[in-house]
Every structure is written in C-alpha cells, then in structure tokens.
Amino acid sequence: MPTHNIKDYGAVSDGKTNNAQPIQKAIDTCHEEGGGQVLIPSGGTYFTGTIELKSNIDLHLEYGATLLCTADFNETTTFREPYRVSAIITANHAKRITISGGGTIDGNGRAFVKESDSNYIKRTHLKRTFTILLGDCTQVTLRDVVIRDTAVWAIWLGSCDDISITGLRIDNDTMLPNNNGIVVDGSSNVRISDCHISTGDDSICLKTTGGGFPTSNVIVRGCTLISTSAAIMVGLEGHRNIRNVLFDSIIIHSSNRGIAIHLCDDGLIENIVFSNILVETRLFDLEWWGRSEVIYVAAIPWPNAKLRGTIRRVRFSNILCTGETGIFIYGWQQGLIQDVQFDNVRVTISKTSRWPGGSIDLRPYPRPPPGQTWSYGVFEQTISGVYIKCAKDILFRNCEVQWGKIPEYCRHAIEAHQVEGLSLENFRGRSVDPRKYPPVIQD
C-alpha cells in the first residue's frame, strides 16, 4: 500500500499551524493515484481545520501523533444538506475509507466552554464543531484510534452502510453536554466492538435524523460505557425505523441512565436485544436528563408533536443492574409500547449519590405550561423496582428486585398502571416494607 506522509506535503507538528491544506493535498494525491495510506507521523501535535477523506484512503495516526481540531469556524467547512454543521474529519459518498492507528484525535472541546458550575455541567457556545462526520459512505473502518475532548459528537455516521468500529477509546468531558460518542444515524450493517467510551451525552446512540434512511442491522459487543446521560440510547430523534439491533457483553458504570429506548417521533423501534450486560447508575444534577434508571423504555412525543410510532419486540436477558432508580417503562398513551420481555434480569435499588431522588423524568415533556423551558418534565414520585404505565404484553421471567440502602421514597417491587398483559414467571421481590406495601400493585 503506498504511503503519503503529511510532512512531505508541508505539515508541521507545532500545535499551532493549520495543517488542513497539506493534509488535504496528501489525501487528494493518494486518492488520485488509486488509494493508499495517508500517514500522520508520531512526534507532535498537528493542528487542523476541515479535511475530507476520499475513497480508498486509510488515514493512519501513528502512536504519539495528535490531530488537534480548530475552534475557529473560519477554518472549517459546513457539511452539505441535510447536516448543515461544521466538522473536522469528513467524507461524502466515499467508499473503502479507514481511520486507524494508535494516535489521538483531540476535538478541542475545552475551547468551546463558556463557564462551568458546581452542578456537574459546563455551559458551552451554541455553535460547536463536530469531530468526525461521514455522510453516505460505505465500507468504513474506524480502528484503534483515541478520540478525546470533542466539542459535540465524536463520530456521526449519517446514511452509511457496512461500518466496522473496533478498539476505539473515546474520552470526553463528562460535564459537557451534547458530546455523544458514536451516533449511528440512518445507517445499516454496523459492527461496534471492544471500545471504551466516556461521555457527557449518550455514549452510543442509534437514531434516524439525517438522510431519511432507517437504522438497521447493528451489533455492539464488548464495550465499556460511561455517560452522564444514557450509556446506550436507541431513538429519541427521527422519523424512520430502527430495527434488528443487538447489544451484548457490555459494562455500563458511573452513568445516569443505563439502557434507554426513547420514542419521540414516527417510525418503529423493533427487534432490539440486550444481553449479558452489567449496569451501574447513579443520580446527577437535574440539568441532565435522566433519574438513574437502569433500564428506561419510553414513548413520549416531542412538545407540540404527534407520536405515531411504536416500540415492540424488545428483549432484555442476563442483565445485572444496580441503580438509584430501577426499570422504568412509560407510554404517553396506549398502543405505543408492546411485547417487551425481561429474562434473568436482577435489579438492586440503593442510594449512592448526594443528589435527591424520588422523582421521574419525562423530558422532553409534550405539554409544558406557558413560559416553561426544556427543563420542565421532572415530577416527584415514589420509586419502585419496576414502574410501568400504558404498555401491553410485558413479561418478567426469572427476574428479581432487591433493596440496598433504601431512601424513604421507595415502595414496591413492581408498580403497574394501565398495563394489558403483565406476566410474572418466577419473579422474586418484595416491597421496602411488607407491613405497609404489597410487593406488586397493579390497576
């Protein structure tokens, strides 16, 4: 494979000079010659604005090399419709592209911070630069790279097909909102494995907001995830289907929400499997969406929007959970959530953080009162090991609810309202005080 060293094209590793032009020249020359490797050599920091990968290119960052992203929008290019955002490493309708090596991509997120406070959140400039944005690409490989301190999403895969992501380490500021790890958006045939991802926003997110395509055939294995939002998020945005997804052999810790499925728009979310997962969650400041739910399944429309989608055929098996809130299943109305099964799932509720609990989070709330903001939608409520509202055909087989350090607002093992077809097979669990509360209440 021919190798094009960016230093041969005039790149310098002083951490200040914008190297976008020499890096792009190396990429273009390599592409014109039929493809090969564009080498970012070890030994320094290469400051850069926007670069665009082309077909048959391997952008290889050697161990000891850092690609530092600019925070100056005059040094970036706005990606095409429908994305309309600035990004540093981009590709458009490219085939057989790779980003590899043991080097580091530094998103320079700290340059976008305006202020921070003691409540575990930093205020940022509204306009920020994405790190990696690939649109309508096929046969993409991302391997062994370290990505750190991104200002917004680290990796955005929009309308892509045949993606392999393995061995990545994404280390973002967990106090910074919207700095998601990997966003699979309207993309199919995606394999993610053996990654460590630590983020303020969702670590791995599947959605359908970009080019109008579904997200399907996604496998995620062997990852460790940390998030101040949701470690795993399926849904939240998009009008197309998300289907045929497997999450297996994953560890989630030090997170707000563990596993989340959140339908807010049209489309189906179906055939989703979670297996062999350890989940550990805790409460954070209310600025962050989520109340330490170990598993969260919700169908709640965006404000002033109609919800015509459905969550169905979801399976959870062999999952060990510890959190300050348990399993939360919430349908805004009947017919939105159906056929959800839990097999060999154990939940332990225990108070571990300094943040107050005893509330549920329904943000984004569909009908906020006049004058209220996005923060509206958190309501005081007692906490049970499992809470279900407006759902159909929910099965718990060989499952258990346990209690650790119990706050005064905890109540039942299972609390169910307007649930059609709740089945309990060999379910084990009691209320926090059997003298006051039954283990299961249902109406």
N, C-alpha and C positions, 0 to 999 in steps of 0.2 A: 504494500500500500504506500503510495507516495506521501511524503510528509512535508508540510509547509509550515516552517517555524515563523511565528509572527514577528520575531525580532529581525528576520531577514527582510521584512517589509517595513521596518522602521519603528516598531513598537518599543517602548521603553517602560521599565518597571519601577518608576519613581513614585507611584501612587498619586500623581498629580496631573500628568499629561494625558489628555484624552486620546486613547488609542483606537477609537472606533474606526477611523479611516484605514489604518494599516491592517487591523484585524479583518475588516470587510474586504480589503484588497486580497488578503490571503485566502479568504473564503471564496471569493469570486474566481480567482485564478485556479484554485483547486477544483472548483465546480466545472469550469471551462475545460479543464484537462481530463475530465471524466470522473473526478472524485478522489477522495483520499482523506488524510488526517491533517487538520489544522491544529498545530501544537502551540499551547500556551506553556512555555517552559518554566521550570521551578526557579526560585531565587528572587522573587519580588512580587509587588502588587501592581497590577495593570488596570489603571483607571479607564473607564469606557462609557460611552453613550450607547445608543441603539446599534445592534448588529443583527443581520438577517442571515440565518442558515439557509443553505441551498441543498438540493437533492444530492445524495451520496457523499455527505460530509460527516466526518467524526471530529467534533470539537473536543479536543483532549487536553484537560488541565492536569499537568504533572503535579505530583505531591510537592507542596512547598510553593505552588503558584496560587495567587489570589486575583480574581477578576472583581474589581470594585466598581459598583454601579453608580453612575452620576445621580445627583439630586437636582440637577438643573434641567428643566423641561426644554430649554433651548437646545440641549444636546441629545434629545430623544425624538423619536418619530411616533406619531399616533398611528396605531394599528387600524386597519381597514374596518368597514362595517362588517358585522353588527357590533364589534367590540368597542371601538372608539376610545381606547385607552392608550397610554404610553407604556412601553415595555422595553427592556434592555436586550434580552436574547429572544429573537422572534424567528418564526418560519411560517411561510404561507404557501399552501399547496405543494409542499415538499415531500419527497419520498426517500426512505432509507437514510434517515438522519440520526446521529448519535451525539450525546454529550456524555463524556466519560472521564475517568482518571480520578486520582486521589486529591486533586486540588479543591479550591474553595471559591464559591461564588458569593460575594458579600453584597447583599441588597441595599446596604447603607440606610436602613430604616431609621436609625437614630437621627439622621439629618432632617426627617420629616416631623419630628416630635416638637410640639409647641410647649407643653407643660405636662407635669405629672402630679399626682397627689398621693395621699397615703392609702387610698382605697383600691390599690391594685389595678389602676388603669392610667394610661397616658393619653393625653389629648394630642391629636395629630392634625396636620394640614389636610383639608378635604381632598385635594388633588395629590395623588401619590403615584409612583411608578411601579408597575408590575415587574417581576424579575424574569420569568420565562413564560412566553405566550406562544403557543403553537396552534395555528388555525388550519383545518382541513389537510392535515398531514397524515401519511400512512407509513407503517414500518418504522416506528420511532423507538429508540433505545436510550434510556437515561440510566447510567450505571456508575456507582461508587463515588459520586461527587458529594462534597459537603456544601450545603446552602445555608447561609446564616443571615439573620437580621434583615429579613425582607420587609419592605415598607407596606406592601399589600400581599396578594397571593404569591407564593413562591413559584408554583407551577400551575399553569392554566392550559388544559388540553381541550380545545374547542373544536368539535366536529371532526375528531381524529379517529383513526382506525388502526388496529394492530399495534398496541403500545406495550412495551416492556420496561418496567421501572424496578430496579433492584439495587440493594446496597446503598441507598441514599441516606444521608444524615441531614435533617433539616432542623436547625437550632434557631428558632425565632424568639423574640422578646415576648414572654407570656403576659406582659402588661399592656401589649399593643393590640388594639382591636383590628379586625379585618385582615390579619396576616396569616391567612389559611396556608396549609401545607400543600397538599395535592388536590386540585379541583378537576374532576372528570366531568366535563360539560358536553352533553350531546355526543359522547364518544363511545365506541364499542370495541370489544375484544381487547380488554385492558388487563394486564397482569402486573400486580404490585407485590413485591416480596422483600423481606429482610431489610426493612427500613426503620430508622428511628426518627420520629417526628415530634417536635415540641413547639407548640404554637399558642398564641393568644386566642385566635379564632379556631375554626374547625381544623383538625389535623388532616383528615381525609374526607372530602365532600363530593358526593355524586349529585349532579343537577342537570337541568336541560334549559339553559337560558340563551345559548349562543345562536347557532345557525338553524334551529328548528328540527334537529335530529334527536332521536331517543338516545338514552344511555343504556347499554345492554352488554351482557356477557363480560362481567367484571369479576376478577378474582383477586382478593387481598389476603396474603398469608405472612405469618412470621414477623409481624411488625410490633414495635413498642410505641405507644402513643401517649402524649401529654397535651392537654388542652384546657384553657380557661373557659372555653365554650363547650363544644361537643367533640370528643375524640373522633367519633365516626358520625357523620351526618349524611343521611340519604334524603334528598328532597329539598324542601324549603322554597326553592325558586324553580320555575319552569312550567311549560305547558305541554311537554311531551312525556312519553312513558319512560319509566326506569324499571328494568326487569332483568331477571336472570343474574343475580349477584350473590357472591359467596365471600364472607369474611371468616377466616379460620386461623386458629393458633395465634391469637393476638393478646398482648398485655396492655391494658389501659390503666394508668395510675396518675395520681395528683391532678385529676381532671374535675371539671364541673359536671357536665353531662357525660355519660359513658357512651352508650349506643343510642342514636337518635334517628327516628324516621319522622319526618315532618312534612305533611302535605298541605300546601297553601294555595295551589293553583289547580289547573286542569291536569288530566293525564292519570295513568295508572302507576302505582308503585306496587309491583307484584313479583312473586317468586324470589324472595330475598331470604338468605340463610345466614345465620350467625352461629358458629360452633367453636367449642374449645377456646373460650375466652375468659380471661381474668379481668375484672373491672373493679377499680377503686376510685370513688368520687368523694368530693367534699364541697361545702358551700363556699362561695366567693361573694364579693360585693354585688349589690343588686344592679349595678351598671351592666354586669354581664348577664346575658340571657341564660336561664337555667337555674335549677334549685337542687343540684346534686343528685338528679335522677340517674340511677344506674342504667335503666333502660327507659326510653321515652318514645312513645308512639302517639302521634297527634295529627289530627286533621282539622286545622283551624285556618279559615281564609284570611288573606291579607285585608286590611281595612278597605271598606267600600268595594270589595271584590266578591264574585260568585265562585263557589268551590264546587266543581263538577267532577273531580277525580275520586279515586278510591285507593285505599291501602288494603291489599289482600294477599293471602298465601305467604305469610311470613313465619319463619321457623327460628326458634332460639333453642339451642341444645348444648348441654355440658358447659354451663356458664356459672362461674363463682363470683358473686358480687358483694362488695361492702360499700356502703354509702350513707349519707345523712338523710337521703330520701330513697325510696325503693323503685319499684316498677310503676310507671305512670302511663296509662292509656286513656286518651281523651278524644272523643269525636264531637265536633261542634253540633252535629245533628246525626240522626240515624242514617245508616247506609254507607258511611264513609270509611269505616274500619271493619273488616271481617276476615275470618279464618286466620287467626293468629295463635300459634301453638308454642308452649314452653315445655321442654322436656329436660329433666335433670338440671334445673336452674335453682341455685340457692342464693338467697338474699339475706344479708345481715345489715340491720339498721343500727347505726351507732354515731353519736355526736363526737366530732373530731376537730371542728374548726371553731373560731371565735365569732363567726358570723351568725346572726339569728336565723332560725328556721321557722317551721310552722306556716309555710305558705306554698302556693303553687304558682307557676309561671306560664301564662297563656299568651305571651307575646309572640308575634305581633298581634295585638288584640283587635278583632274585627270592628268593634264599635266603641271606640274611645269617646268619652264625653267631650263636648266642645272645649277647646283650649288645651287638651291633654296632648302629650308628646308620645314618642315611641316607647318611653319608659312605662307607660300605662299598661297594665295587664297582669300585675302580681297581686294575688289575693291571699289573705290569711285563711288557713285551713288546717285542720288536724291532718296528721300524716299516718298512713297505714303502709304495711309492707308492700301491698299491691293496691293500686287505685285504678278503677275502670269506670268510664262513663260513655254511654252511647256507642256500643260496639256489639258485634254479632259473632257467634261461634268462636269463643275464646277457650282454649284448653290448657290446663296445667296438669302435667303428668310427672310424678316423682319429683315434685318441687317442694321447697322448704323456705319458710321465713323465720329468721332468728332475730333476737334483740341483743344489742350490746349495751353501751351507755345510752340510756333512754331519756330524752327530754320529755317534759310534761305534756307536749302537744301530740305525742304518738298514741295510736289507738289499736287498730285491728290488724290481723294478718292480711285479710282481703276485704276491701270495701268496693262494692259494685252497684252502679246505678244505671238503669235503663239498658241492661245488658241482656241480649237474647241469646241463649245457648251457652251459658257459662258451665264448663265441665271441670271437675276436680277429680283426678285419679291419683290416689296415694299421695295426697297433699298433706304436708306436715307444717304446722304453725299454730301459734296461739296469739292472743292479744297481749298487750303490755300488762294488763291486769285482768285475769279471768273473772275476778269478782265483780268487775264493773262493765267489761266489754266482751262481747262474744268474739270468737276468732274470725268469723265471717259474717258480714252483713250484706244484704242484697235487697234492692227494691226495684 
